[in-house]
Amino acid sequence: MKKQSTKARATMCCLIFTSIFLCIFGCTSVLPSDNIETLPLLLRYVDAINYQDQLLKVTWNTKTGTVEIDTSTTLAFPNYANESNFWVTFKPWIGLSSQPQEHMSNTAIYWDGSGTATLFTTEKDLFVGLQENNLKANIVSLTSTSMCNQYFNMTNCYTTQNKLYAFEPGSPNSAIYRFSSTEAVKTTVSGYAMGIGAEGNTTYVLSASTTQSSTGPKNFLNIQSIKADGTLIEKKVANSETKEPYASDADGLAAFVNGSFYLHIAKVNATSDSPKFELVQSLTDAFKTISTSTSLGSFGGPYPSPAFYGYKGYTIVVGSTFSPDEITVALLKNDELLAFAIITPIYSAETKFITYDSKGKELSAYSVPTPVQVVVPQSS
């Protein structure tokens, strides 16, 4: 019996040692793939002389705050936009001067952080003038007129790897579009569309509606789900009823991320059977940390809604979140701030890319040419 026990103990020790050995050399391969330490970004520029949009890649280590900048152009494509026909329009906030009139190409970008991006474009010569360096491009040509408008990075469009979704803002009966390389599908929904997104074969729309009552008008939100066969399901959003109308410009747009629509410091779970409007305290805390990290002047009024993007289970926030002279890029997990960077000033040719930790402590600062847009990676 003693001999068998010794043998058993020896076998157990061998198994434990083997497990430790395998873990030391192999455990890192089974860690979650969405554990972000470095975040790639694309800075977008307009070369008006050569009629090009150019993308420059930077890699931000969100743990240390260090940034690697690729000084060579990552991707360039033609830009023959003019004032009346270009993809992204910059809308100045109330009382502010307009941003420099840099007319970006009629090209919306979807990028998942890999070596390939998808360009949704109305530019006819994009195939001929494309210059691929460290980034390749799949091109989806659209014959439609310009559909995407941008308000401090917030937009009325949503992109995936092979489709672009858009809505026409400002109408009580909103036109919803789904574009691909082979078709353009239009659907009309009730209410003022505020946000659009997609999961699987379902398109989700957040819209605002108004009804009259004995005590005056009542405003509320709806979630519309549009199936692939055109079936439309509408659900009223709980806790969304208000006497104040939902705005239809910069502070009234919503972004679709990981199944929810984000409205600055609130969100609505679009994929729920019972969608609900919820204020998110951690988002309020995050924007307070970001806004108090510098001495930049504030808007002096309501902040415009920034854009929200989903990436590997994280949320990336982009936009002028507290001042007209900055672009914030913030990384969040479960709506908690992990790190952020501020690009400022944005009304000059050169700017600073400044990184911070989750508490608002400045980590590093880098000089870069001022971009007209920051393109962040997304996960479909």
C-alpha positions as CSV (number, residue, x, y, z in Angstrom):
1,M,0.0,0.0,0.0
2,K,2.8,2.4,0.9
3,K,4.5,1.7,-2.5
4,Q,1.3,2.4,-4.4
5,S,0.8,5.6,-2.4
6,T,4.3,6.8,-3.3
7,K,3.7,6.0,-6.9
8,A,0.4,7.9,-6.9
9,R,2.0,10.9,-5.3
10,A,4.8,10.8,-7.9
11,T,2.2,10.7,-10.7
12,M,0.3,13.6,-9.1
13,C,3.5,15.7,-8.8
14,C,4.3,15.0,-12.4
15,L,0.8,16.1,-13.5
16,I,1.1,19.3,-11.4
17,F,4.6,20.1,-12.8
18,T,3.4,19.4,-16.3
19,S,0.4,21.7,-15.8
20,I,2.7,24.5,-14.5
21,F,5.1,24.0,-17.3
22,L,2.3,24.1,-19.9
23,C,0.8,27.2,-18.3
24,I,4.1,29.1,-18.2
25,F,4.7,28.5,-21.9
26,G,1.2,28.2,-23.2
27,C,-1.3,30.0,-21.0
28,T,-0.9,33.3,-22.7
29,S,-2.4,31.7,-25.9
30,V,-5.7,31.2,-24.2
31,L,-6.2,34.6,-22.6
32,P,-9.1,36.6,-24.0
33,S,-8.2,38.0,-27.4
34,D,-10.0,41.3,-26.5
35,N,-7.5,42.3,-23.8
36,I,-6.5,45.6,-25.3
37,E,-3.2,47.2,-24.4
38,T,-2.4,48.9,-27.7
39,L,-5.0,50.6,-29.7
40,P,-4.4,51.4,-33.4
41,L,-5.8,54.6,-34.9
42,L,-5.9,56.2,-38.3
43,L,-5.5,60.0,-38.6
44,R,-7.2,61.3,-41.7
45,Y,-5.9,64.2,-43.7
46,V,-6.9,66.1,-46.9
47,D,-4.3,66.9,-49.5
48,A,-6.2,69.6,-51.5
49,I,-3.2,70.1,-53.9
50,N,-3.0,66.5,-55.0
51,Y,-6.8,65.8,-54.6
52,Q,-6.3,63.0,-52.0
53,D,-7.4,61.8,-48.6
54,Q,-4.5,60.3,-46.7
55,L,-4.5,58.0,-43.7
56,L,-1.6,57.9,-41.2
57,K,-1.4,55.2,-38.6
58,V,-0.6,55.7,-34.9
59,T,-0.5,53.0,-32.2
60,W,-1.4,54.0,-28.7
61,N,-0.3,51.9,-25.7
62,T,-3.3,52.6,-23.4
63,K,-1.3,51.2,-20.4
64,T,1.8,53.3,-20.6
65,G,0.6,56.2,-22.7
66,T,3.3,55.9,-25.3
67,V,2.4,56.4,-29.0
68,E,4.1,55.1,-32.1
69,I,3.6,57.2,-35.2
70,D,4.1,55.9,-38.7
71,T,5.3,58.9,-40.6
72,S,4.6,57.3,-44.0
73,T,1.1,57.5,-45.5
74,T,-0.7,54.3,-44.8
75,L,-3.4,54.6,-47.4
76,A,-4.3,57.4,-49.9
77,F,-7.3,57.7,-52.2
78,P,-8.7,60.3,-54.6
79,N,-10.8,63.2,-53.3
80,Y,-12.6,65.4,-55.9
81,A,-15.2,66.7,-53.3
82,N,-16.5,70.2,-53.5
83,E,-18.5,72.2,-51.0
84,S,-21.9,71.0,-52.2
85,N,-21.0,67.3,-52.6
86,F,-18.7,65.6,-50.0
87,W,-19.1,62.8,-47.6
88,V,-18.6,64.3,-44.2
89,T,-19.8,67.8,-43.4
90,F,-18.5,69.5,-40.3
91,K,-21.3,71.3,-38.5
92,P,-20.1,74.0,-36.1
93,W,-21.7,74.0,-32.6
94,I,-24.0,76.9,-31.9
95,G,-22.1,80.1,-31.6
96,L,-18.7,78.7,-32.7
97,S,-16.8,79.4,-35.9
98,S,-16.7,76.7,-38.6
99,Q,-13.8,74.3,-38.8
100,P,-11.4,74.8,-41.7
101,Q,-13.2,73.9,-45.0
102,E,-11.3,70.7,-45.7
103,H,-13.7,68.7,-47.9
104,M,-13.2,65.0,-47.2
105,S,-13.8,62.5,-50.0
106,N,-17.2,60.9,-50.5
107,T,-15.8,57.9,-48.7
108,A,-16.8,56.3,-45.4
109,I,-14.3,54.0,-43.8
110,Y,-14.8,50.7,-41.9
111,W,-11.7,49.3,-40.3
112,D,-11.3,46.5,-37.8
113,G,-7.7,47.2,-36.9
114,S,-6.3,44.7,-39.4
115,G,-4.3,45.3,-42.5
116,T,-7.4,45.8,-44.6
117,A,-10.1,48.5,-44.5
118,T,-13.4,48.8,-46.4
119,L,-14.1,52.1,-48.3
120,F,-17.7,52.9,-49.1
121,T,-17.4,55.6,-51.8
122,T,-19.1,57.6,-54.5
123,E,-15.7,58.6,-55.9
124,K,-15.6,57.3,-59.5
125,D,-11.8,57.2,-59.8
126,L,-11.0,55.5,-56.5
127,F,-9.9,52.3,-58.1
128,V,-7.4,54.2,-60.3
129,G,-6.0,56.5,-57.7
130,L,-5.8,54.2,-54.7
131,Q,-2.3,54.1,-53.1
132,E,-1.9,51.2,-50.7
133,N,1.2,51.2,-48.5
134,N,0.7,49.4,-45.1
135,L,-3.0,49.1,-45.5
136,K,-5.1,47.4,-48.2
137,A,-8.6,48.5,-49.2
138,N,-11.8,46.7,-50.2
139,I,-13.9,49.1,-52.2
140,V,-17.7,49.3,-52.1
141,S,-18.9,51.7,-54.8
142,L,-22.2,53.5,-54.3
143,T,-24.1,55.4,-56.9
144,S,-26.2,57.2,-54.4
145,T,-25.6,60.9,-53.5
146,S,-23.8,61.7,-50.3
147,M,-25.6,60.2,-47.4
148,C,-23.3,60.7,-44.3
149,N,-23.2,63.9,-42.4
150,Q,-20.9,64.4,-39.4
151,Y,-21.4,66.5,-36.3
152,F,-18.2,66.6,-34.2
153,N,-17.6,63.0,-35.2
154,M,-21.1,61.9,-34.5
155,T,-22.8,60.8,-37.7
156,N,-26.0,59.5,-39.2
157,C,-24.2,56.5,-40.7
158,Y,-23.1,53.1,-39.5
159,T,-20.6,50.8,-41.2
160,T,-19.8,47.1,-41.1
161,Q,-17.3,45.1,-43.2
162,N,-19.5,45.0,-46.2
163,K,-22.6,47.3,-45.6
164,L,-23.3,50.9,-44.9
165,Y,-26.5,52.0,-43.0
166,A,-27.8,55.5,-43.1
167,F,-30.8,57.6,-42.3
168,E,-32.1,61.0,-43.3
169,P,-32.3,63.2,-40.2
170,G,-34.9,65.9,-39.5
171,S,-38.0,64.2,-40.8
172,P,-41.0,62.9,-38.8
173,N,-41.1,59.9,-41.1
174,S,-37.5,58.8,-41.6
175,A,-36.0,57.1,-44.6
176,I,-33.6,54.3,-43.6
177,Y,-31.0,52.9,-46.1
178,R,-28.9,49.8,-46.2
179,F,-26.2,49.9,-48.9
180,S,-24.0,47.0,-50.1
181,S,-22.0,46.4,-53.3
182,T,-25.1,44.8,-54.9
183,E,-28.2,46.7,-53.6
184,A,-29.6,49.7,-51.9
185,V,-32.6,49.0,-49.7
186,K,-34.9,51.8,-48.4
187,T,-37.3,51.5,-45.5
188,T,-39.5,54.2,-43.9
189,V,-40.0,54.3,-40.1
190,S,-42.1,56.7,-38.0
191,G,-40.5,59.3,-35.9
192,Y,-37.3,61.4,-36.1
193,A,-34.4,59.0,-36.6
194,M,-31.5,59.6,-34.1
195,G,-29.3,56.5,-34.6
196,I,-28.9,53.4,-36.7
197,G,-27.0,50.1,-36.3
198,A,-27.1,46.5,-37.2
199,E,-26.5,43.0,-35.6
200,G,-26.7,40.0,-37.8
201,N,-29.5,40.5,-40.4
202,T,-31.4,43.0,-38.3
203,T,-31.2,46.8,-38.7
204,Y,-31.9,48.8,-35.5
205,V,-33.2,52.4,-35.5
206,L,-33.6,54.7,-32.5
207,S,-36.3,57.4,-33.2
208,A,-38.1,60.1,-31.3
209,S,-41.8,60.7,-31.5
210,T,-44.3,63.3,-30.1
211,T,-47.9,62.9,-29.0
212,Q,-50.3,65.5,-27.8
213,S,-52.1,65.2,-24.4
214,S,-54.2,67.4,-22.2
215,T,-51.1,68.5,-20.4
216,G,-49.2,69.3,-23.6
217,P,-46.9,67.5,-25.9
218,K,-45.1,64.3,-24.8
219,N,-41.9,63.1,-26.4
220,F,-40.6,59.6,-26.2
221,L,-38.2,57.2,-27.9
222,N,-38.9,54.1,-30.0
223,I,-36.7,51.2,-31.2
224,Q,-37.5,49.9,-34.7
225,S,-36.1,46.5,-35.8
226,I,-36.0,45.9,-39.5
227,K,-35.5,42.2,-40.5
228,A,-33.8,41.1,-43.7
229,D,-37.2,40.3,-45.3
230,G,-38.4,43.9,-44.5
231,T,-40.5,43.0,-41.4
232,L,-40.7,46.0,-39.1
233,I,-41.2,45.7,-35.3
234,E,-41.5,48.9,-33.2
235,K,-41.1,49.1,-29.4
236,K,-41.5,52.1,-27.1
237,V,-38.5,52.8,-24.9
238,A,-39.4,52.8,-21.2
239,N,-38.3,55.8,-19.1
240,S,-37.9,57.9,-22.2
241,E,-41.0,60.1,-21.9
242,T,-40.2,63.8,-21.5
243,K,-41.8,67.2,-22.0
244,E,-38.7,68.5,-23.7
245,P,-38.3,67.5,-27.4
246,Y,-35.4,65.3,-28.4
247,A,-33.0,67.4,-30.4
248,S,-32.3,66.5,-34.1
249,D,-28.8,67.9,-34.5
250,A,-25.5,67.3,-32.7
251,D,-26.9,66.6,-29.3
252,G,-29.7,64.5,-30.6
253,L,-27.8,61.7,-32.4
254,A,-27.1,58.3,-31.0
255,A,-24.4,55.7,-31.8
256,F,-25.0,51.9,-31.9
257,V,-22.4,49.9,-29.9
258,N,-22.6,46.3,-28.7
259,G,-26.4,46.1,-29.0
260,S,-27.1,49.5,-27.4
261,F,-27.6,53.1,-28.6
262,Y,-25.5,55.6,-26.7
263,L,-26.7,59.2,-26.2
264,H,-23.7,60.8,-24.4
265,I,-24.3,59.8,-20.8
266,A,-27.3,57.5,-21.4
267,K,-28.0,54.4,-23.4
268,V,-30.9,52.2,-24.7
269,N,-30.5,48.4,-25.1
270,A,-31.8,48.1,-28.6
271,T,-31.8,44.3,-28.7
272,S,-33.8,43.8,-25.5
273,D,-37.4,42.7,-25.6
274,S,-38.1,45.6,-23.3
275,P,-35.8,48.5,-24.3
276,K,-35.2,51.1,-21.5
277,F,-33.6,54.5,-21.3
278,E,-30.9,54.5,-18.7
279,L,-28.6,57.2,-17.4
280,V,-25.1,55.8,-16.9
281,Q,-23.2,57.3,-14.0
282,S,-19.8,55.9,-15.0
283,L,-20.1,57.8,-18.3
284,T,-20.8,61.0,-16.5
285,D,-17.8,60.3,-14.3
286,A,-15.6,59.6,-17.3
287,F,-16.5,62.8,-19.1
288,K,-15.9,64.8,-15.9
289,T,-12.4,63.2,-15.6
290,I,-11.6,64.1,-19.2
291,S,-12.9,67.7,-19.0
292,T,-11.0,68.5,-15.8
293,S,-7.7,67.1,-17.1
294,T,-6.8,70.3,-18.9
295,S,-7.4,74.0,-18.7
296,L,-9.1,74.3,-22.1
297,G,-12.2,76.5,-22.3
298,S,-15.5,74.7,-22.3
299,F,-18.4,75.0,-24.7
300,G,-20.4,77.1,-22.2
301,G,-23.5,75.0,-22.9
302,P,-24.5,71.4,-23.6
303,Y,-21.7,69.3,-25.0
304,P,-22.3,67.8,-28.4
305,S,-22.7,64.0,-28.4
306,P,-19.5,62.3,-29.2
307,A,-19.3,59.2,-31.4
308,F,-19.2,55.8,-29.8
309,Y,-17.7,52.6,-31.4
310,G,-17.5,49.0,-30.4
311,Y,-14.2,47.2,-30.6
312,K,-13.5,43.7,-29.2
313,G,-16.0,44.2,-26.4
314,Y,-14.7,47.7,-25.5
315,T,-16.2,51.0,-26.3
316,I,-14.2,53.8,-28.0
317,V,-15.5,57.4,-27.7
318,V,-14.4,60.0,-30.2
319,G,-15.3,63.6,-30.5
320,S,-15.1,67.1,-29.0
321,T,-16.5,66.1,-25.6
322,F,-15.8,69.2,-23.5
323,S,-14.2,72.0,-25.6
324,P,-14.5,73.2,-29.2
325,D,-10.7,73.1,-29.6
326,E,-10.1,69.4,-28.9
327,I,-10.9,65.8,-30.0
328,T,-11.1,63.2,-27.3
329,V,-10.3,59.5,-27.9
330,A,-11.3,57.5,-24.9
331,L,-11.2,53.7,-24.2
332,L,-13.9,52.2,-21.9
333,K,-14.7,48.7,-20.7
334,N,-18.2,48.1,-19.3
335,D,-18.7,51.9,-19.5
336,E,-15.8,52.5,-17.2
337,L,-12.9,54.8,-18.3
338,L,-9.6,53.0,-18.9
339,A,-7.5,55.6,-20.6
340,F,-7.9,58.6,-22.9
341,A,-6.1,60.9,-25.3
342,I,-6.8,64.5,-26.3
343,I,-5.8,66.0,-29.6
344,T,-5.5,69.8,-29.2
345,P,-5.5,72.4,-30.6
346,I,-7.6,71.5,-33.7
347,Y,-7.7,74.9,-35.3
348,S,-4.0,75.0,-36.2
349,A,-1.8,73.1,-38.7
350,E,0.2,71.3,-35.8
351,T,-1.3,69.8,-32.7
352,K,-0.5,67.7,-29.7
353,F,-1.6,64.1,-29.1
354,I,-1.6,63.9,-25.3
355,T,-2.3,60.6,-23.4
356,Y,-3.8,60.2,-20.0
357,D,-4.6,57.4,-17.5
358,S,-8.0,56.6,-16.2
359,K,-7.6,59.2,-13.4
360,G,-6.7,62.1,-15.7
361,K,-2.9,62.0,-15.1
362,E,-1.0,63.1,-18.2
363,L,1.4,60.4,-19.4
364,S,2.9,61.5,-22.7
365,A,2.6,64.2,-25.4
366,Y,3.5,64.0,-29.1
367,S,3.4,66.6,-32.0
368,V,1.4,65.6,-35.1
369,P,-0.2,67.4,-38.0
370,T,-3.8,68.2,-37.1
371,P,-6.2,65.6,-38.6
372,V,-9.6,66.3,-40.0
373,Q,-10.9,63.0,-38.6
374,V,-9.8,60.2,-36.3
375,V,-10.7,56.7,-37.6
376,V,-10.9,54.1,-34.8
377,P,-11.1,50.3,-35.2
378,Q,-14.5,48.6,-35.0
379,S,-15.8,45.1,-34.6
380,S,-18.9,44.1,-36.6
